[in-house]
Amino acid sequence: MPDTLLATSNLEAGIALIAAITTDLVAEIRDRRDLWPTATAAVGRLATGAALFGAALKGSERISLQIAGDGPLGTIAADAWMLDERTAGVRGYARNARVDLPIDVRGKFDVVGAIGSGSLQVTRSDDIGQPYVGVVPLRSGEVAEDLAVYLAQSEQIPSIVALGVLANPSGVLAAGGFLARALPGADERALARLETRAANMPPVTQLIAQRADAGALLRELAGDLELRAQREMEVRFACRCNRVKVEAVLLGLGPDELVKLTHERDRTEATCEYCKTRYVFTADEIRELAARL
């Protein structure tokens, strides 16, 4: 089943709903970063959240989620943006990839222990103008709850967020989630009914493992609430790094530091923390960069 995102709404009730299947996306993030199971669960949840938050992105707009915690994972982050009108690109990473804590008392990954206490930062930006940045303290470290808290506190949007990753040392078995949010003038009773249904639903990973697609997740959540499909898109791993951006970072070191690099080593390497692509510059190429300055 390909990774997809489906955005729907019921304007009479004032509710927008979005669901995403992200199994392949999370598997590629895991493989590229060599994430251990608990790290996979944490980064996979955040990457899925970025996809859900980015459902309405257009053009050069992008959204970045970053959790800075004092747990063993350190910082985890995920970005989402549109590759074209029908495809969303998403990436994610953990500062410390090799984190695998014992399963908690509920039989789930101990993402809370891996993240610890800290803050969630959400950045909305595009190529024009200043980015909008919102920061909230972590409520629980469960990621889904913290994203809902962010929407309530920073954007005054009541919402329901569910995220899940089912993984083991061999790979990712299922990943995805949904987001239901109130629109202006929303029917509070409709949102309350959705909250009740969400609380009584099977875990999203269980449904996805049973071959549920994004539409099936929304139908399970919505019940008899009529939904109208608005936007469907593919979700896949992508990265924003390139050699030109790495050159810009090197140029920021200044000519003296660049010349010093040429004296210390025959080549300089930089590795993208998201996709692990290596960029290699010879001493001659470093000297050429220094000459630009």
MIPA-477367 format. One record per residue: residue in one letter; z, x, y of N, C-alpha, C in turn. Coordinates in Angstrom, 1 decimal, padded with zeros to 4 digits. Layout:
BEGIN
res;n.up;n.east;n.north;ca.up;ca.east;ca.north;c.up;c.east;c.north
A;Z;X;Y;Z;X;Y;Z;X;Y
...
REM end
This chain:
BEGIN
res;n.up;n.east;n.north;ca.up;ca.east;ca.north;c.up;c.east;c.north
M;000.0;000.8;-001.2;000.0;000.0;000.0;000.0;000.9;001.3
P;-001.0;000.8;002.1;-001.0;001.6;003.3;000.1;001.2;004.3
D;000.5;002.2;005.1;001.6;001.9;006.1;001.0;001.1;007.2
T;001.6;000.0;007.5;001.1;-000.9;008.6;002.3;-001.4;009.4
L;001.9;-001.9;010.6;002.9;-002.5;011.5;002.3;-003.8;011.9
L;003.1;-004.9;011.9;002.6;-006.2;012.3;003.6;-006.8;013.3
A;003.0;-007.2;014.5;003.7;-007.7;015.6;003.4;-009.2;015.7
T;004.4;-010.1;015.8;004.2;-011.5;015.9;005.2;-012.1;016.9
S;005.0;-013.4;017.1;006.0;-014.0;018.1;006.0;-015.5;017.9
N;007.0;-016.2;018.5;007.0;-017.6;018.6;007.4;-017.8;020.1
L;006.5;-018.1;020.9;006.7;-018.2;022.4;007.6;-019.4;022.7
E;007.5;-020.5;021.9;008.4;-021.6;022.2;009.9;-021.3;022.0
A;010.2;-020.5;021.0;011.5;-020.0;020.8;011.9;-018.8;021.6
G;010.8;-018.1;022.1;011.1;-016.9;022.9;011.5;-015.7;022.1
I;010.9;-015.6;020.9;011.3;-014.5;020.0;010.0;-013.7;019.6
A;010.1;-012.4;019.7;009.1;-011.5;019.2;009.6;-010.8;018.0
L;008.8;-010.7;017.0;009.2;-010.0;015.7;008.1;-009.0;015.3
I;008.6;-007.8;014.8;007.8;-006.7;014.4;008.3;-006.2;013.1
A;007.4;-005.9;012.2;007.8;-005.3;010.9;006.9;-004.1;010.6
A;007.4;-003.1;009.9;006.6;-002.0;009.6;006.9;-001.5;008.2
I;005.9;-001.1;007.5;006.0;-000.3;006.2;005.7;001.1;006.6
T;006.6;002.0;006.2;006.4;003.4;006.7;006.7;004.4;005.5
T;006.5;003.9;004.3;006.8;004.8;003.1;006.0;006.1;003.1
D;004.7;006.0;003.4;003.8;007.2;003.4;004.2;008.1;004.6
L;004.5;007.5;005.7;004.8;008.3;006.9;006.1;009.1;006.6
V;007.1;008.4;006.1;008.4;009.1;005.9;008.2;010.2;004.8
A;007.4;009.9;003.8;007.2;010.9;002.7;006.5;012.1;003.3
E;005.6;012.0;004.3;004.9;013.2;004.8;005.9;013.9;005.7
I;006.7;013.2;006.5;007.7;013.9;007.3;008.6;014.7;006.4
R;009.0;014.1;005.3;009.9;014.8;004.3;009.2;016.0;003.8
D;008.0;015.9;003.4;007.3;017.1;002.8;007.0;018.2;003.8
R;006.7;017.8;005.0;006.4;018.8;006.0;007.6;019.6;006.4
R;008.7;018.9;006.5;010.0;019.5;007.0;010.9;020.0;005.8
D;010.5;019.6;004.6;011.3;019.9;003.4;012.7;019.3;003.6
L;012.7;018.1;004.0;014.0;017.4;004.2;014.7;017.1;002.9
W;016.0;017.3;002.8;016.8;016.9;001.7;017.1;015.4;001.8
P;017.6;014.7;000.8;017.6;013.2;000.8;018.3;012.6;001.9
T;019.6;013.0;002.3;020.2;012.4;003.4;019.5;012.6;004.7
A;019.0;013.8;004.9;018.2;014.1;006.1;016.9;013.2;006.1
T;016.3;013.0;005.0;015.1;012.1;004.9;015.5;010.7;005.3
A;016.6;010.2;004.8;017.0;008.8;005.2;017.2;008.7;006.7
A;017.9;009.7;007.3;018.2;009.6;008.7;016.9;009.7;009.6
V;016.1;010.7;009.3;014.9;010.9;010.1;013.9;009.8;009.8
G;013.8;009.3;008.6;013.0;008.2;008.2;013.3;006.9;009.0
R;014.6;006.6;009.1;015.0;005.5;009.8;014.6;005.6;011.3
L;014.8;006.8;011.9;014.5;007.0;013.3;013.0;006.9;013.5
A;012.2;007.5;012.6;010.8;007.4;012.8;010.3;006.0;012.6
T;010.9;005.2;011.7;010.5;003.8;011.6;010.9;003.0;012.9
G;012.0;003.4;013.4;012.5;002.7;014.7;011.5;003.1;015.8
A;011.0;004.3;015.9;010.0;004.7;016.9;008.8;003.9;016.7
A;008.3;003.7;015.5;007.1;002.9;015.3;007.3;001.4;015.8
L;008.5;000.8;015.5;008.8;-000.5;015.9;008.9;-000.6;017.4
F;009.6;000.3;018.0;009.7;000.3;019.5;008.3;000.5;020.1
G;007.4;001.2;019.5;006.1;001.5;020.1;005.1;000.5;019.8
A;005.4;-000.6;019.2;004.4;-001.6;018.8;003.6;-002.1;020.0
A;004.1;-002.1;021.2;003.4;-002.6;022.4;002.8;-001.5;023.2
L;002.8;-000.3;022.7;002.2;000.9;023.5;000.7;000.7;023.7
K;000.3;001.2;024.9;-001.2;001.2;025.2;-001.5;002.5;025.8
G;-002.8;002.9;025.6;-003.3;004.1;026.3;-002.5;005.3;026.0
S;-002.1;006.0;027.1;-001.4;007.3;026.9;000.1;007.1;026.8
E;000.6;005.8;026.8;002.1;005.6;026.7;002.6;006.2;025.4
R;003.8;006.6;025.4;004.5;007.1;024.2;006.0;006.8;024.3
I;006.7;006.8;023.2;008.1;006.6;023.2;008.7;007.7;022.3
S;009.8;008.2;022.8;010.6;009.3;022.0;012.0;008.8;021.9
L;012.5;008.9;020.6;013.9;008.6;020.3;014.5;009.9;019.9
Q;015.7;010.2;020.4;016.4;011.4;020.0;017.9;011.1;019.9
I;018.5;011.5;018.7;019.9;011.3;018.5;020.5;012.7;018.4
A;021.5;013.0;019.3;022.2;014.3;019.3;023.6;014.0;018.8
G;023.9;014.4;017.6;025.2;014.2;017.0;025.9;015.5;016.7
D;027.2;015.4;016.4;028.0;016.5;016.0;028.1;016.7;014.5
G;027.3;015.9;013.7;027.3;016.0;012.3;026.4;017.2;011.8
P;026.3;017.4;010.5;025.6;018.5;010.0;024.1;018.4;010.3
L;023.5;017.3;010.6;022.1;017.2;010.9;021.8;017.8;012.3
G;022.7;017.8;013.2;022.4;018.2;014.5;021.6;017.2;015.2
T;020.5;017.6;015.9;019.6;016.7;016.6;018.5;016.2;015.7
I;018.2;014.9;015.7;017.1;014.3;015.0;016.2;013.6;016.1
A;014.9;013.6;015.9;014.1;013.0;016.9;012.8;012.4;016.2
A;012.2;011.5;017.0;011.0;010.9;016.5;010.2;010.4;017.7
D;008.9;010.5;017.6;008.0;010.0;018.7;006.9;009.1;018.1
A;006.4;008.2;019.0;005.3;007.3;018.6;004.4;007.1;019.8
W;003.1;007.1;019.5;002.1;006.9;020.5;000.8;006.3;019.8
M;-000.1;005.9;020.6;-001.3;005.3;020.0;-002.4;006.4;019.9
L;-002.9;006.5;018.7;-004.0;007.4;018.4;-005.4;006.7;018.8
D;-005.4;005.4;018.6;-006.5;004.6;019.1;-006.0;003.2;019.1
E;-006.9;002.2;019.4;-006.4;000.8;019.6;-005.8;000.2;018.3
R;-006.1;000.8;017.1;-005.6;000.2;015.9;-004.7;001.1;015.1
T;-004.3;002.3;015.6;-003.6;003.3;014.9;-002.5;003.9;015.7
A;-001.3;003.8;015.2;-000.1;004.5;015.8;000.2;005.8;015.1
G;000.4;006.8;015.9;000.8;008.1;015.4;002.3;008.2;015.5
V;003.0;008.7;014.5;004.4;008.9;014.5;004.8;010.2;013.9
R;005.8;010.9;014.5;006.3;012.1;013.9;007.8;012.2;014.0
G;008.5;013.0;013.2;009.9;013.1;013.3;010.4;014.4;012.7
Y;011.6;014.8;013.1;012.2;016.0;012.6;013.7;016.0;012.7
A;014.4;016.9;011.9;015.8;017.1;012.0;016.0;018.6;012.2
R;017.0;018.9;013.1;017.3;020.3;013.4;017.7;021.0;012.1
N;018.5;020.3;011.3;018.9;020.9;010.1;018.4;020.1;008.9
A;017.4;020.5;008.3;016.7;019.7;007.2;017.5;019.7;005.9
R;018.3;020.7;005.6;018.9;020.7;004.3;020.3;020.1;004.4
V;020.3;018.8;004.5;021.6;018.0;004.5;021.5;016.9;003.5
D;022.4;016.9;002.6;022.5;015.9;001.5;023.9;015.7;001.2
L;024.5;014.6;001.7;025.9;014.3;001.5;026.0;013.3;000.4
P;027.2;013.2;-000.2;027.5;012.3;-001.3;027.2;010.8;-000.9
I;026.7;010.0;-001.8;026.5;008.6;-001.5;027.8;007.9;-001.1
D;027.7;007.1;000.0;029.0;006.5;000.5;029.5;005.3;-000.5
V;030.6;004.7;000.0;031.2;003.7;-000.9;030.3;002.5;-001.2
R;029.3;002.3;-000.3;028.4;001.1;-000.5;027.2;001.5;-001.4
G;027.2;002.7;-001.9;026.1;003.2;-002.7;024.9;003.5;-001.9
K;025.1;003.8;-000.6;024.0;004.2;000.3;024.1;005.6;000.8
F;023.0;006.1;001.4;023.0;007.4;002.0;024.1;007.5;003.1
D;024.8;008.5;003.2;025.9;008.7;004.3;025.2;009.2;005.5
V;024.3;008.4;006.1;023.7;008.8;007.4;024.7;008.9;008.5
V;025.7;008.1;008.5;026.8;008.1;009.5;027.4;009.5;009.5
G;027.8;009.9;008.3;028.5;011.2;008.2;027.5;012.4;008.6
A;026.3;012.2;008.3;025.3;013.3;008.6;025.0;013.4;010.1
I;025.1;012.3;010.8;024.8;012.3;012.2;026.1;012.6;013.0
G;027.2;011.9;012.7;028.4;012.1;013.4;028.4;011.4;014.7
S;029.3;011.8;015.6;029.4;011.2;017.0;028.4;011.8;017.9
G;027.9;011.1;018.9;027.0;011.6;019.8;026.3;010.6;020.7
S;025.0;010.8;021.0;024.3;009.8;021.9;022.9;009.6;021.4
L;022.3;008.5;021.8;020.9;008.1;021.6;020.2;008.1;022.9
Q;019.1;008.9;022.9;018.3;008.9;024.1;016.9;008.3;023.8
V;016.5;007.4;024.6;015.1;006.8;024.5;014.3;007.1;025.7
T;013.2;007.7;025.5;012.3;008.1;026.7;011.0;007.4;026.5
R;010.6;006.6;027.6;009.3;006.0;027.6;008.5;006.7;028.7
S;007.3;007.1;028.3;006.5;007.9;029.3;005.0;007.7;029.1
D;004.2;008.2;030.0;002.8;008.3;029.9;002.3;009.4;030.7
D;001.0;009.6;030.9;000.5;010.7;031.6;000.5;010.6;033.1
I;001.0;009.4;033.6;001.1;009.1;035.0;002.5;008.7;035.3
G;003.1;009.3;036.4;004.4;008.8;036.8;005.5;009.5;036.0
Q;006.7;009.2;036.5;007.9;009.7;035.9;008.3;008.9;034.6
P;008.9;009.6;033.6;009.3;008.9;032.4;010.6;008.1;032.7
Y;010.8;007.0;031.9;012.0;006.3;032.0;012.9;006.7;030.8
V;014.1;007.1;031.2;015.0;007.7;030.2;016.3;006.8;030.1
G;016.7;006.4;028.9;017.9;005.7;028.8;018.8;006.3;027.7
V;020.1;006.4;028.0;021.0;007.1;027.1;022.2;006.2;026.8
V;022.6;006.1;025.6;023.8;005.3;025.2;024.6;006.1;024.2
P;025.9;006.0;024.2;026.7;006.6;023.1;026.4;005.9;021.8
L;026.5;006.7;020.7;026.2;006.1;019.4;027.4;005.1;019.1
R;027.0;004.0;018.6;028.0;003.0;018.2;028.5;003.3;016.8
S;027.6;003.6;015.9;027.9;003.8;014.5;027.3;005.0;013.8
G;026.1;005.4;014.3;025.3;006.4;013.5;024.5;005.8;012.5
E;024.4;004.5;012.3;023.6;003.9;011.3;022.1;003.8;011.7
V;021.8;004.2;012.9;020.5;004.2;013.6;020.0;002.8;013.9
A;019.9;001.9;013.0;019.4;000.5;013.3;020.4;-000.1;014.3
E;021.7;-000.1;014.0;022.7;-000.7;014.9;022.6;000.0;016.3
D;022.5;001.3;016.3;022.4;002.1;017.6;021.2;001.7;018.4
L;020.1;001.5;017.8;018.9;001.0;018.5;019.1;-000.3;019.1
A;019.8;-001.2;018.3;020.0;-002.6;018.9;021.0;-002.5;020.1
V;022.0;-001.6;020.0;022.9;-001.4;021.1;022.2;-000.9;022.3
Y;021.2;000.0;022.1;020.4;000.6;023.2;019.7;-000.6;023.9
L;019.0;-001.4;023.1;018.2;-002.5;023.7;019.1;-003.5;024.5
A;020.3;-003.7;024.0;021.3;-004.6;024.7;021.8;-004.0;025.9
Q;022.2;-002.7;025.9;022.9;-002.1;027.0;021.9;-001.6;028.1
S;020.8;-000.9;027.7;019.9;-000.3;028.6;018.8;-001.2;029.1
E;018.4;-002.1;028.2;017.2;-003.0;028.6;017.6;-004.5;028.6
Q;018.9;-004.8;028.4;019.4;-006.2;028.4;018.5;-007.1;027.5
I;018.2;-006.6;026.3;017.4;-007.4;025.4;018.2;-007.6;024.1
P;018.7;-008.8;023.8;019.3;-009.1;022.5;018.3;-008.9;021.4
S;018.8;-008.3;020.3;017.8;-007.9;019.3;018.5;-007.8;017.9
I;017.7;-007.8;016.9;018.1;-007.6;015.5;017.2;-006.4;015.0
V;017.9;-005.4;014.5;017.1;-004.2;013.9;017.6;-003.9;012.5
A;016.6;-003.8;011.6;016.9;-003.3;010.3;016.0;-002.2;009.9
L;016.6;-001.2;009.3;015.8;000.0;008.9;016.2;000.5;007.6
G;015.3;001.0;006.8;015.8;001.5;005.5;014.8;002.5;004.9
V;015.4;003.5;004.2;014.7;004.5;003.4;015.3;004.6;002.0
L;014.5;004.5;001.0;014.9;004.6;-000.4;014.3;005.9;-000.8
A;015.1;006.9;-001.1;014.6;008.2;-001.5;015.5;008.9;-002.5
N;014.9;009.9;-003.2;015.7;010.7;-004.2;015.1;012.1;-004.1
P;015.7;013.1;-004.8;015.2;014.4;-004.7;013.7;014.6;-005.0
S;013.1;013.6;-005.7;011.7;013.7;-006.0;010.8;013.2;-004.9
G;011.3;012.4;-004.0;010.4;011.8;-003.0;010.9;010.6;-002.4
V;010.1;009.9;-001.6;010.4;008.7;-000.9;009.8;007.5;-001.7
L;010.6;006.6;-002.0;010.2;005.4;-002.8;009.8;004.2;-002.0
A;010.5;004.0;-000.9;010.2;002.9;000.0;010.8;003.2;001.4
A;010.1;002.8;002.4;010.7;002.9;003.8;010.0;001.8;004.7
G;010.8;001.4;005.6;010.3;000.4;006.6;011.4;-000.3;007.3
G;011.1;-001.4;008.0;012.1;-002.1;008.8;011.5;-003.2;009.6
F;012.4;-003.9;010.4;011.9;-004.9;011.3;012.7;-004.9;012.5
L;012.2;-005.5;013.6;012.8;-005.7;014.9;012.5;-007.1;015.4
A;013.5;-007.9;015.7;013.4;-009.2;016.3;014.1;-009.1;017.7
R;013.4;-009.5;018.7;014.0;-009.3;020.0;013.7;-010.6;020.8
A;014.7;-010.9;021.7;014.6;-012.1;022.6;013.6;-011.8;023.7
L;012.8;-012.7;024.0;011.9;-012.7;025.2;012.6;-013.5;026.4
P;012.2;-013.3;027.6;012.8;-014.0;028.7;012.9;-015.5;028.4
G;014.0;-016.2;028.6;014.2;-017.6;028.4;014.3;-017.9;026.9
A;014.7;-017.0;026.1;014.7;-017.2;024.6;015.7;-018.3;024.2
D;015.4;-019.0;023.1;016.3;-020.0;022.6;017.4;-019.3;021.8
E;018.6;-019.3;022.3;019.7;-018.5;021.7;020.0;-019.0;020.2
R;019.7;-020.3;020.0;020.0;-020.8;018.7;019.0;-020.3;017.7
A;017.7;-020.1;018.1;016.7;-019.5;017.2;017.1;-018.0;016.9
L;017.6;-017.3;017.9;018.0;-015.9;017.6;019.2;-015.9;016.7
A;020.1;-016.8;016.8;021.3;-016.9;016.0;020.9;-017.2;014.5
R;019.9;-018.1;014.3;019.4;-018.4;013.0;018.8;-017.1;012.3
L;018.0;-016.4;013.1;017.5;-015.1;012.6;018.5;-014.1;012.2
E;019.6;-014.1;013.0;020.7;-013.2;012.7;021.3;-013.5;011.4
T;021.5;-014.8;011.1;022.0;-015.3;009.9;021.1;-014.9;008.7
R;019.8;-015.2;008.9;018.9;-014.9;007.8;018.8;-013.4;007.6
A;018.9;-012.5;008.6;018.8;-011.1;008.4;020.1;-010.6;007.7
A;021.2;-011.2;008.0;022.4;-010.8;007.3;022.4;-011.2;005.8
N;021.6;-012.2;005.4;021.6;-012.6;004.0;020.4;-012.2;003.3
M;019.5;-011.4;003.9;018.3;-010.9;003.3;018.6;-009.8;002.3
P;017.8;-009.6;001.3;018.0;-008.3;000.5;017.6;-007.1;001.4
P;018.1;-005.9;001.1;017.7;-004.8;001.9;016.2;-004.6;002.0
V;015.7;-004.2;003.1;014.3;-004.0;003.3;013.7;-003.1;002.3
T;014.4;-002.1;001.9;013.8;-001.1;000.9;013.6;-001.8;-000.4
Q;014.5;-002.7;-000.8;014.4;-003.4;-002.0;013.1;-004.3;-002.0
L;012.9;-005.0;-000.9;011.7;-005.8;-000.7;010.4;-005.0;-000.8
I;010.4;-003.8;-000.1;009.3;-003.0;000.0;009.0;-002.4;-001.4
A;010.1;-002.0;-002.1;009.9;-001.5;-003.5;009.3;-002.5;-004.4
Q;009.5;-003.8;-004.1;008.9;-004.9;-004.9;007.5;-005.3;-004.3
R;006.9;-004.4;-003.5;005.6;-004.6;-003.0;005.4;-005.5;-001.9
A;006.5;-005.8;-001.1;006.4;-006.6;000.1;005.7;-005.8;001.1
D;004.7;-006.5;001.8;004.1;-005.9;003.0;004.8;-006.3;004.3
A;004.3;-005.9;005.4;004.9;-006.2;006.7;005.0;-007.7;006.9
G;003.9;-008.4;006.5;003.9;-009.9;006.7;005.0;-010.5;005.9
A;005.2;-010.0;004.6;006.2;-010.6;003.8;007.6;-010.4;004.3
L;007.9;-009.2;004.9;009.2;-008.9;005.6;009.4;-009.9;006.7
L;008.4;-010.2;007.5;008.5;-011.2;008.6;008.8;-012.6;008.1
R;008.1;-013.0;007.1;008.3;-014.3;006.5;009.7;-014.5;005.9
E;010.2;-013.4;005.3;011.5;-013.4;004.8;012.5;-013.6;005.9
L;012.3;-012.9;007.0;013.2;-013.0;008.1;013.1;-014.3;008.9
A;011.9;-014.8;009.1;011.6;-015.9;010.0;011.9;-017.3;009.3
G;011.8;-017.4;008.0;012.1;-018.6;007.4;011.1;-019.7;007.9
D;011.6;-020.8;008.4;010.7;-021.9;008.9;010.2;-021.7;010.3
L;010.6;-020.6;010.9;010.1;-020.3;012.3;008.7;-020.0;012.3
E;007.8;-020.8;012.9;006.4;-020.5;012.9;006.1;-019.2;013.7
L;005.3;-018.4;013.1;004.9;-017.1;013.7;003.4;-017.1;013.9
R;002.9;-016.4;014.9;001.5;-016.2;015.2;001.2;-014.7;015.3
A;000.4;-014.3;014.4;000.0;-012.8;014.4;-000.6;-012.4;015.7
Q;-000.1;-011.3;016.3;-000.7;-010.9;017.6;-001.3;-009.5;017.4
R;-000.7;-008.6;016.7;-001.3;-007.3;016.6;-000.9;-006.7;015.3
E;-001.9;-006.1;014.6;-001.7;-005.4;013.4;-002.3;-004.0;013.5
M;-001.6;-003.0;013.0;-002.2;-001.6;013.2;-001.7;-000.8;012.0
E;-002.4;000.3;011.8;-002.0;001.3;010.9;-001.0;002.2;011.5
V;-000.1;002.7;010.6;000.9;003.7;011.1;000.7;004.9;010.2
R;000.6;006.1;010.9;000.5;007.3;010.1;001.1;008.5;010.8
F;001.4;009.6;010.0;001.9;010.8;010.6;000.8;011.4;011.5
A;001.3;011.9;012.7;000.4;012.7;013.5;001.3;013.6;014.3
C;000.7;014.6;015.0;001.5;015.6;015.8;000.8;015.8;017.1
R;001.5;016.1;018.1;001.0;016.3;019.5;000.8;017.8;019.8
C;001.2;018.6;018.8;001.1;020.1;019.1;-000.3;020.6;019.1
N;-000.6;021.6;019.8;-001.9;022.3;019.8;-001.7;023.7;020.4
R;-002.7;024.5;020.2;-002.6;025.9;020.6;-002.5;026.0;022.2
V;-003.2;025.1;022.9;-003.1;025.2;024.3;-001.7;025.0;024.8
K;-001.0;024.0;024.2;000.4;023.8;024.6;001.3;025.0;024.3
V;001.1;025.6;023.1;001.9;026.8;022.8;001.6;027.9;023.8
E;000.3;028.1;024.2;000.0;029.1;025.2;000.8;028.8;026.5
A;000.9;027.5;026.9;001.6;027.1;028.1;003.1;027.6;028.0
V;003.7;027.4;026.8;005.0;027.8;026.6;005.2;029.3;026.8
L;004.2;030.1;026.2;004.2;031.5;026.3;004.1;032.0;027.8
L;003.2;031.3;028.5;002.9;031.7;029.9;004.2;031.5;030.7
G;005.0;030.5;030.3;006.3;030.3;031.0;007.3;031.4;030.9
L;007.0;032.3;029.9;007.9;033.5;029.8;007.8;034.5;030.9
G;006.6;034.4;031.6;006.3;035.4;032.6;005.6;036.6;032.1
P;004.9;037.4;033.0;004.1;038.5;032.6;005.0;039.6;032.0
D;006.2;039.9;032.5;007.0;041.0;032.0;007.4;040.8;030.6
E;007.9;039.5;030.3;008.3;039.2;028.9;007.1;039.3;028.0
L;005.9;038.8;028.4;004.8;038.9;027.5;004.4;040.3;027.2
V;004.4;041.2;028.2;004.1;042.6;028.0;005.1;043.2;027.0
K;006.3;042.8;027.2;007.4;043.3;026.3;007.1;042.9;024.9
L;006.6;041.7;024.7;006.3;041.2;023.3;005.3;042.1;022.7
T;004.3;042.5;023.4;003.2;043.4;022.9;003.7;044.7;022.4
H;004.8;045.2;023.1;005.4;046.5;022.7;006.3;046.4;021.5
E;006.8;045.2;021.2;007.8;045.0;020.2;007.1;044.6;018.8
R;006.0;044.0;018.9;005.4;043.5;017.6;003.8;043.4;017.8
D;003.2;043.4;016.6;001.7;043.4;016.6;001.2;042.0;016.8
R;002.0;041.0;016.4;001.6;039.6;016.6;002.8;038.7;016.9
T;002.6;037.6;017.6;003.7;036.7;017.9;003.4;035.3;017.2
E;004.4;034.8;016.6;004.2;033.5;015.9;005.0;032.4;016.5
A;004.5;031.2;016.6;005.3;030.0;017.0;005.0;028.9;016.0
T;006.0;028.2;015.6;005.9;027.1;014.6;006.4;025.8;015.2
C;005.5;024.8;015.0;005.9;023.5;015.5;007.0;022.9;014.7
E;008.1;022.4;015.4;009.2;021.9;014.7;009.0;020.6;014.0
Y;007.9;019.9;014.4;007.6;018.6;013.8;006.7;018.7;012.6
C;005.5;019.4;012.7;004.5;019.5;011.6;004.5;020.8;010.9
K;005.3;021.8;011.4;005.4;023.1;010.8;004.0;023.9;010.8
T;003.1;023.5;011.7;001.9;024.3;011.9;002.3;025.6;012.6
R;001.7;026.7;012.1;002.0;028.0;012.7;000.9;028.4;013.6
Y;001.3;028.9;014.8;000.3;029.5;015.8;000.5;031.0;015.9
V;-000.5;031.7;015.6;-000.4;033.2;015.6;-001.2;033.8;016.8
F;-000.5;034.7;017.5;-001.2;035.4;018.7;-001.1;036.9;018.4
T;-002.2;037.5;018.5;-002.2;039.0;018.4;-001.7;039.6;019.7
A;-001.4;040.9;019.6;-000.9;041.6;020.8;-002.0;041.5;021.9
D;-003.2;041.7;021.5;-004.3;041.6;022.5;-004.3;040.2;023.2
E;-004.1;039.2;022.4;-004.1;037.8;023.0;-002.9;037.6;023.9
I;-001.8;038.2;023.5;-000.6;038.1;024.4;-000.9;038.8;025.7
R;-001.6;040.0;025.6;-001.9;040.8;026.9;-002.9;040.0;027.7
E;-003.8;039.2;027.1;-004.7;038.4;027.9;-003.9;037.3;028.6
L;-002.9;036.7;027.9;-002.1;035.7;028.6;-001.4;036.3;029.8
A;-000.8;037.5;029.6;-000.1;038.1;030.7;-001.0;038.4;031.9
A;-002.3;038.7;031.6;-003.3;039.0;032.6;-003.6;037.8;033.4
R;-003.5;036.6;032.8;-003.7;035.4;033.6;-002.7;035.2;034.7
L;-001.5;035.8;034.5;-000.4;035.6;035.5;-000.5;036.6;036.6
REM end
